[in-house]
Amino acid sequence: MREREPNNSAAPDHKLKISDLPADSRPRERLLQLGERALSSSELLAVIIGTGHGEHNALRLSRAMMAHFGGLVGLIRASTTELRAFKGIGEVKALKIKAALELGRRLMAASEEAPRSITCSADAANLLIPEMAFLEQEHLRLILLDARHQVLNIPTIYVGSLNTSVVRVGELFRAALKENASAIILAHNHPSGDSSPSPEDVSVTRQIVKAGQLLDIEVLDHIIVGGQRYTSLKERSLGFD
């Protein structure tokens, strides 16, 4: 869930410096005293930005950036050019922000080690969300599984909007046959952050499930990733008649 950031609609007073704030409001002091988990995303970003902007206070600047980009997901998608549009953010600071966010994304992906086997929809979603949550375009991926439902591979099949005119069932199952997969799980993301399935998603799923039955490759689920959330079409009995 995205953090609620202060409303930035009013012009901020940039004359206040971090050193002028009460000790319990200074991000670096709070980090030293309470640890990183006690800080909000805006405060952590302020620590990365640092001081040295003159009248542009790092905390106010970080809050303005978080509000403008809509939180961390929007911030990680922002280009260095977009970051540099904020007064007080030069090339070096923009690169520091991008590097810090990418380290965080990689750590999250590394911490979600692939399970030895997929036993439920949540296993599949936990495997996919760390990376797919931040994609700016729709990606269609397959989790290829062996007879014991252990992960063989997770290839990307398509990039772009998912619809029946684009998705070729033969290409999906060609990847499964190449890996000698016994079962597959479809997965794609909604960059909007809404994991609700569309009628097109259900139609594509039904088509692929039927093809899998003919090829004796079980389609276990279709997972839709939207931000940090997911929807299982199998759990909702959509496309799985």
N, C-alpha and C positions, 0 to 999 in steps of 0.2 A: 504494500500500500504506500502510495506516495505521501511524503511528509507534507503537512500543511505549512506553507511558507507565508510570511507576512505579506499583506497586500502592498504591491509596489506601484499602485496607480498614481499616488501622490509623489511629487518630486522630492527625493530624499535630501536631507541636510548632510552634505559631504564634508562639512567642516569638523565633524567629530572624528577623533582618532581613537584607535583601540586603546592607547595609553590613557585616554580620558574616561574610558568606561569603567564602571565598578569592576573590581577584581573578578567577581563571579560571572561576569559577562564577557571576559576576554578569552577568545578561543584558545590561544596558546597556554594561558595560565590554567584554564579549565582542563586542557589536555594533560598538562603536567600533574595536576592535582587529582583529577577524577578518572583519567584514562580515556582512550579514544571512543569507547562505546557510549560514554555519557554525552558526547557531542552530537548535535544535529548535523545533517548533511551540509547545511550552509556554513556551520562553524568549521567543519573539516575542510571545506573548500576554501574558507578564509585563511586557514593555516597554510594551505598550498599556495595561495595567492601571496600571502605575506604583506608586509607594509612597504612603504617607499613610494606610495602614490601621491604623496602630499595630502591634499584635502579629500582624496578618494579613499574612504575607509574600507578596509578589506572585507569586514563583516557586512557592511551595507552593500558593497559591490557583489559579494557572493550571493546575498539574498536577492538582489536584483536579477542576477543571472539565473538563479534557480527558478524564480518566478517567470522569467521570460521564456525559458526553455521547458517549463513544465515539470521540473524535477530531474532526477538523475538519468532516466531513460532518454529524455530529450537532450540533456547535456552531453551524454556520451555519443549521441548522433550528430552533434554540432561540429561543424568544420572549424579549423583554426581561424579561418577568415571571419566566421560568425562570432567566434569568441573575441577576436580582436576589435570587433565593432564596439565593444564596451570600453569607454575611456578608462585608462588605467591598466588595460590588458594588452601588453605588447606581444611580440612573437615568442619570446622566451617563456613568459607566463602562460601563454596559450598552449605551448608545447608541453609544459609541465603538467597542466591540467589534463591534456589528452593522454599523456604517459601514465599519470596516476589512475585515471579511469580505466585505461586498458589493463593495467596491472590488476586492478580490482576485478575486472571481468575475467581475466585469465585465472585468477585465484579461485573465483567462484566455479569456473568450469573444471578446474583441477580438483577441487574439493568434492565434486559430484562424480566420484569414480563410477565407471560403468558397472552395474550389478552383474554378477556372474550369470544371472538369468532374470528374465522378465516374468514376474508372477502376477502383476496387476497393472492397471492403467497408470497408477501413480509412479511405478518404477520407470515406465516409459517416459512420462512427463518429466520426472526428475533428471533423466538423462538428457533431455532435449532443451529444457528451459534455460539453463545457464548461457547458452549461445543464441538460441532462436528468439529469445525475448527481445533482443536488441537489433534484430535484422530490420532494415528499412523497406525491403521488398518481400513479397511472399516467396517462400522456398518450400518446395515439396520434397520431403525426404522419406526414406524407407529405413526402418530398423529390420535388418535381416536376421532371422533366428534359426538355430538348428533344431533338431528334434526334441532337445531338452529345453528349448526356449532360451538358450544362451546366445548372446549377441555375437554375430559374425562380422557385421559391418553396418555403417550408417551412411549410405551414399546420398548425395543430393541429385535429384532427378530433374527437377524443373526450377527455374527462377522466374517469377512473374505470376500474374493472376491465375488462379486455379479454376479451370472450366472444362467442360466435356469436349469442346472443340480443340483444346490444346493437349489435354492429357491423352496419351496413347497407351492403352493398357499393355500392349506388347512390350513397350519400352520398360514399363514398371517390372513386368515379370521376367524380362531378359536379365535384369540385374539380379533378381532372385535366383534364377536358374544358373547364372554364372557362378554364384556363391554356393550353389547346392542347398539353398535355404528351404526349410520345411514350412516356415511360417513367416509372415511379414506384418509389420505395423506401419500404417501410413501416418505421416505427420506433416502438418504445414502450419505456418504462423499467420496471424493477422497483425500487421504493423500498427493498426489502430489501437491495439491493446484489448479489444473486445474479442473474447474467444467463442462467442456465440456462432454456431454453424449456420451457413446460408443454405437456401434450397439447392444451390449449385453444389455445395459441399456434400450434401446428402445424396444427390444424384450421382456424383462421381464415385462416392463410396459404394453405393448399391451396384454400380457397373463393375467395379473392381472386385467386390466380394463374389459376384457371380462368375467372373473370369477365373478367380482363384479356385473356385469349386471345380471348374472344368480341368484345371491344371494340377489339381491335388496339392495346392499350396494354400494353407489356411490364412485368411486375413483376420487377424486377431482384433484389430481396433483401428480407429482413425482418430488421432490426437490433434486438436487444434490449440496452438499456443497463442495466448494473447497477453503480452507483458509477463508478469509472474504467475499468471493463472492458466488453466487449461480446461478443455472440455473433451470428454470421451464420448464419441458417437456410439460406441458399443454400449456403454452404460446407459445411454439415453434411448437405445434401440432405434437409432436413426441410420438407415441404410443397411442394417443387419436384420433382414426379414427372417 
